[in-house]
Amino acid sequence: MHAQQKIQSLLDQLNTVIVGKKPQVQDSVACLLANGHLLIEDVPGVGKTTLAHALARTFGLQFSRVQFTADLMPSDLTGVSVYERSKEAFVFHPGPVFAQVLLADEINRASPKTQSALLEAMEEKQVSVEGETRSLPHPFFVIATQNPNDQLGTFSLPESQLDRFLMRISMGYPDRAAERELLAGSDRRALVGGLLPLLSQDELAELQRQVQAVHAADPLLDYVQDLIAATRSGRWFVQGLSPRAGIALLRAAKAQALISGRDYVAPDDVQAILPQTLAHRLVPVGEAGRGAVEQVRALAASVALP
């Protein structure tokens, strides 16, 4: 089966459960194919958790979910060693982080200490428990959801942690037709339970290799560098993007190109994933009321296309 057909079957299956959210579903698939972590920010009840479940099932990955709360300890995430009398030894009981997809629900309700334990897992693909380093399964994706920061009892994520997410997307309210389908149709959770895994581990690894192999020509790389330089000009944002953010942008654009059935990156691919990949890494300057997403779009409009 051709890569694009395979990806299209993933998208089609996800869109049967997540109605009226095709752009968000495509961004999520691009994020996982680019081997990145995904942050979904929105108000409760718009389908963030359902999307995470549906992605894990469709990609054929082992899934665990942690509800982040203010009293969640790092060991609740990573696991603990318990003394077992029969073995006369401490035996390690792995925590929920030892899954291929970890849904970190309401990540910004946990304390910074617990957030930093997750940060190590995301960056190093391993955790340190009681002085011992343990590798996480492969692949390892974090899909985190967070409520907007103005909600009660939230700790905003530090910049270093936001930077570990390849993309941040927002679900938004459904349109009228999609909402009617939700009201009249069957329970979404039940539908997720019926989803079939469409990829094997090897097929997912092959698609991820194909993403890395997508060609980026010199003029396209110049364009990416121009965009990054523009974020550093001081006109749009308090601080510019790091080289790591530039690499992330290119990775996401390559995944977007593969989904569109191309083996090279076009400027359209970069523009399609620009706000989702960059806005959460940037703090806008001045112009009260204009958010980072709007600033990224304005910046993109000011940079000449190759």
C-alpha positions as CSV (number, residue, x, y, z in Angstrom):
1,M,0.0,0.0,0.0
2,H,1.4,3.4,-1.0
3,A,2.4,5.8,1.8
4,Q,-0.2,8.4,0.8
5,Q,-3.0,5.8,0.7
6,K,-2.0,4.5,4.1
7,I,-2.0,8.0,5.6
8,Q,-5.3,8.8,3.9
9,S,-6.9,5.7,5.5
10,L,-5.6,6.9,8.9
11,L,-7.2,10.3,8.3
12,D,-10.4,8.8,7.1
13,Q,-10.8,6.6,10.1
14,L,-10.0,9.4,12.6
15,N,-12.5,11.7,10.9
16,T,-15.3,9.2,11.4
17,V,-14.9,9.8,15.2
18,I,-13.6,13.4,15.4
19,V,-16.3,15.1,13.3
20,G,-15.8,18.5,11.6
21,K,-12.1,18.8,12.7
22,K,-10.2,17.8,9.6
23,P,-7.4,20.3,9.9
24,Q,-6.8,19.4,13.6
25,V,-6.8,15.7,12.8
26,Q,-4.3,16.2,9.9
27,D,-2.0,18.3,12.2
28,S,-2.1,15.5,14.8
29,V,-1.2,12.8,12.3
30,A,1.6,15.0,10.9
31,C,2.9,15.5,14.4
32,L,3.1,11.8,15.2
33,L,4.6,11.0,11.8
34,A,7.3,13.6,12.5
35,N,7.9,11.8,15.8
36,G,6.9,14.8,17.8
37,H,4.8,15.4,21.0
38,L,1.5,17.1,20.7
39,L,-0.2,19.7,23.0
40,I,-3.9,20.2,22.7
41,E,-5.1,23.4,24.4
42,D,-8.8,24.1,24.8
43,V,-11.7,24.3,27.2
44,P,-13.1,21.1,28.6
45,G,-15.5,19.0,26.6
46,V,-14.5,19.7,23.0
47,G,-12.9,16.2,22.3
48,K,-9.3,16.6,23.3
49,T,-9.2,13.2,25.1
50,T,-11.2,11.5,22.4
51,L,-8.7,12.6,19.8
52,A,-5.8,11.3,21.8
53,H,-7.5,7.9,22.3
54,A,-8.4,7.7,18.6
55,L,-4.9,8.5,17.5
56,A,-3.4,5.8,19.8
57,R,-5.8,3.1,18.6
58,T,-5.6,4.0,14.9
59,F,-1.7,4.0,15.0
60,G,-1.8,0.6,16.8
61,L,0.0,1.9,19.9
62,Q,-0.2,0.9,23.5
63,F,-1.9,3.7,25.4
64,S,-2.0,5.0,29.0
65,R,-3.7,8.1,30.5
66,V,-2.8,10.1,33.5
67,Q,-5.1,12.7,35.0
68,F,-2.7,15.5,36.1
69,T,-3.7,17.0,39.5
70,A,-2.0,19.4,41.9
71,D,-0.9,16.5,44.2
72,L,0.4,14.2,41.5
73,M,3.9,13.2,42.4
74,P,6.7,12.3,39.9
75,S,6.7,8.7,41.2
76,D,3.0,8.5,40.2
77,L,4.2,9.0,36.7
78,T,7.4,7.0,36.5
79,G,6.7,4.1,39.0
80,V,8.2,2.9,42.3
81,S,10.1,0.0,43.7
82,V,8.2,-2.0,46.2
83,Y,9.7,-4.5,48.6
84,E,8.3,-8.0,47.9
85,R,8.7,-10.4,50.8
86,S,8.5,-13.5,48.6
87,K,11.5,-12.3,46.5
88,E,13.2,-10.7,49.5
89,A,14.0,-7.8,47.2
90,F,12.7,-4.5,45.9
91,V,10.8,-4.9,42.6
92,F,10.2,-2.0,40.2
93,H,6.5,-1.4,39.3
94,P,6.6,0.8,36.2
95,G,4.3,3.8,36.1
96,P,2.0,4.9,33.3
97,V,4.8,6.7,31.5
98,F,6.0,3.3,30.2
99,A,3.5,3.4,27.3
100,Q,3.9,4.2,23.6
101,V,1.3,7.0,23.9
102,L,1.0,8.8,27.1
103,L,-2.1,11.0,27.4
104,A,-1.2,13.7,30.0
105,D,-4.6,15.1,30.7
106,E,-4.8,18.7,32.0
107,I,-1.0,18.8,32.2
108,N,-1.0,22.4,33.6
109,R,-2.8,21.3,36.8
110,A,0.4,19.4,38.0
111,S,3.1,21.0,40.0
112,P,6.3,22.1,38.3
113,K,8.2,19.2,39.9
114,T,5.9,16.6,38.2
115,Q,6.0,18.5,35.0
116,S,9.8,18.3,35.0
117,A,9.7,14.5,35.4
118,L,7.6,14.4,32.2
119,L,10.0,16.8,30.6
120,E,12.9,14.4,31.0
121,A,10.8,11.5,29.6
122,M,9.9,13.7,26.5
123,E,13.4,14.9,25.8
124,E,15.5,11.9,26.7
125,K,13.0,9.0,26.0
126,Q,14.1,7.7,29.4
127,V,13.3,8.2,33.1
128,S,15.5,8.2,36.2
129,V,13.9,6.3,39.0
130,E,15.8,5.9,42.3
131,G,19.1,6.5,40.7
132,E,18.6,4.1,37.8
133,T,17.9,5.1,34.3
134,R,15.2,3.2,32.4
135,S,14.4,3.4,28.7
136,L,10.9,4.1,27.6
137,P,9.1,2.1,24.9
138,H,9.6,3.0,21.2
139,P,7.9,4.9,19.7
140,F,7.1,7.2,22.7
141,F,4.6,10.0,22.2
142,V,3.2,12.4,24.7
143,I,-0.2,13.9,23.8
144,A,-0.9,16.5,26.5
145,T,-4.1,18.5,27.0
146,Q,-4.3,21.7,28.9
147,N,-7.0,24.2,29.8
148,P,-6.5,27.8,29.0
149,N,-4.3,29.5,31.7
150,D,-7.0,31.8,33.0
151,Q,-8.8,28.7,34.5
152,L,-8.6,28.1,38.2
153,G,-5.8,25.9,39.6
154,T,-3.5,25.9,36.6
155,F,0.3,26.2,36.6
156,S,1.5,27.6,33.2
157,L,4.0,25.3,31.5
158,P,7.6,26.7,31.5
159,E,9.0,27.8,28.1
160,S,11.5,24.9,28.2
161,Q,8.7,22.4,28.4
162,L,6.5,24.1,25.8
163,D,9.5,23.9,23.4
164,R,9.5,20.1,23.7
165,F,6.1,19.9,22.0
166,L,6.4,19.8,18.2
167,M,2.9,21.3,17.8
168,R,0.1,22.9,19.8
169,I,-3.4,22.8,18.4
170,S,-6.7,24.0,19.5
171,M,-9.9,22.0,18.9
172,G,-12.4,24.9,19.0
173,Y,-16.2,24.5,19.2
174,P,-17.8,22.4,16.5
175,D,-19.8,24.0,13.7
176,R,-23.6,23.5,13.8
177,A,-23.6,20.5,11.4
178,A,-20.9,18.7,13.4
179,E,-22.5,19.5,16.7
180,R,-25.8,18.0,15.4
181,E,-24.0,14.8,14.5
182,L,-22.6,14.7,18.0
183,L,-26.0,15.2,19.6
184,A,-27.8,12.8,17.3
185,G,-25.1,10.1,16.9
186,S,-23.7,7.5,19.1
187,D,-21.3,8.0,22.0
188,R,-17.8,9.0,20.7
189,R,-16.1,7.0,23.4
190,A,-17.9,3.8,22.2
191,L,-16.9,4.6,18.6
192,V,-13.2,5.0,19.7
193,G,-13.4,1.5,21.3
194,G,-14.4,0.1,17.9
195,L,-11.5,1.6,15.9
196,L,-9.1,-0.8,14.3
197,P,-5.3,-0.4,14.4
198,L,-4.3,0.5,10.8
199,L,-0.5,0.4,11.2
200,S,2.0,-2.1,12.5
201,Q,5.1,-0.9,14.4
202,D,7.2,-1.5,11.3
203,E,4.9,0.4,9.1
204,L,4.9,3.4,11.4
205,A,8.7,3.3,11.6
206,E,8.8,3.2,7.8
207,L,6.4,6.2,7.4
208,Q,8.6,8.1,9.9
209,R,11.7,7.3,7.8
210,Q,9.9,8.5,4.7
211,V,9.2,11.8,6.5
212,Q,12.9,12.3,7.3
213,A,13.8,11.5,3.6
214,V,11.5,14.2,2.2
215,H,13.8,16.7,0.3
216,A,14.1,20.3,1.3
217,A,15.8,22.4,-1.4
218,D,18.1,25.3,-0.7
219,P,15.6,28.0,-1.5
220,L,13.1,26.4,0.9
221,L,15.8,26.3,3.6
222,D,16.5,30.0,2.9
223,Y,12.8,30.6,3.5
224,V,12.8,28.8,6.8
225,Q,15.9,30.7,7.9
226,D,14.2,34.0,6.9
227,L,11.1,33.1,9.0
228,I,13.3,32.3,12.0
229,A,15.4,35.5,11.5
230,A,12.1,37.5,11.5
231,T,11.1,36.1,14.9
232,R,14.5,37.4,16.2
233,S,14.1,40.9,14.9
234,G,12.3,42.2,18.1
235,R,9.5,43.5,16.0
236,W,7.0,40.7,16.6
237,F,8.2,38.7,19.6
238,V,10.0,39.3,22.9
239,Q,12.6,36.6,22.1
240,G,13.3,34.8,18.8
241,L,13.2,31.1,18.0
242,S,16.1,28.7,18.8
243,P,17.8,26.5,16.2
244,R,15.9,23.6,17.7
245,A,12.6,25.3,16.9
246,G,13.8,25.7,13.3
247,I,14.6,22.0,13.1
248,A,11.1,21.3,14.5
249,L,9.5,23.5,11.9
250,L,11.2,21.7,9.1
251,R,10.3,18.3,10.5
252,A,6.7,19.2,10.7
253,A,6.7,20.6,7.1
254,K,8.2,17.4,5.8
255,A,5.4,15.4,7.5
256,Q,2.9,17.8,5.9
257,A,4.5,17.3,2.5
258,L,4.3,13.5,2.8
259,I,0.6,13.7,3.8
260,S,0.1,15.8,0.6
261,G,1.8,13.0,-1.4
262,R,5.0,14.9,-2.2
263,D,8.7,13.9,-1.7
264,Y,9.8,17.5,-1.4
265,V,8.8,20.4,0.9
266,A,6.9,23.3,-0.7
267,P,6.4,26.7,0.9
268,D,2.7,25.8,1.3
269,D,3.8,22.9,3.6
270,V,5.7,25.3,5.8
271,Q,2.8,27.8,5.9
272,A,0.3,25.1,6.7
273,I,2.0,24.1,10.0
274,L,3.5,27.5,10.9
275,P,1.2,28.7,13.7
276,Q,0.8,25.2,15.2
277,T,4.6,24.7,15.3
278,L,5.8,28.1,16.3
279,A,3.1,30.1,18.3
280,H,3.5,28.2,21.6
281,R,7.3,28.9,21.6
282,L,6.9,32.7,21.3
283,V,5.7,35.6,23.4
284,P,4.2,38.4,21.3
285,V,5.4,42.0,21.7
286,G,3.0,44.9,22.3
287,E,-0.1,45.3,20.1
288,A,-2.4,44.4,23.0
289,G,-5.0,41.8,22.4
290,R,-3.1,40.1,19.5
291,G,-2.1,36.6,20.4
292,A,0.9,34.6,19.3
293,V,-1.0,32.8,16.5
294,E,-2.1,36.1,14.9
295,Q,1.5,37.5,15.3
296,V,2.9,34.4,13.6
297,R,0.5,34.9,10.7
298,A,1.4,38.6,10.4
299,L,5.1,37.7,10.5
300,A,4.6,35.0,7.8
301,A,2.9,37.6,5.6
302,S,5.9,39.9,5.9
303,V,8.5,37.3,4.7
304,A,8.9,36.9,1.0
305,L,8.1,33.5,-0.5
306,P,11.0,31.6,-2.3
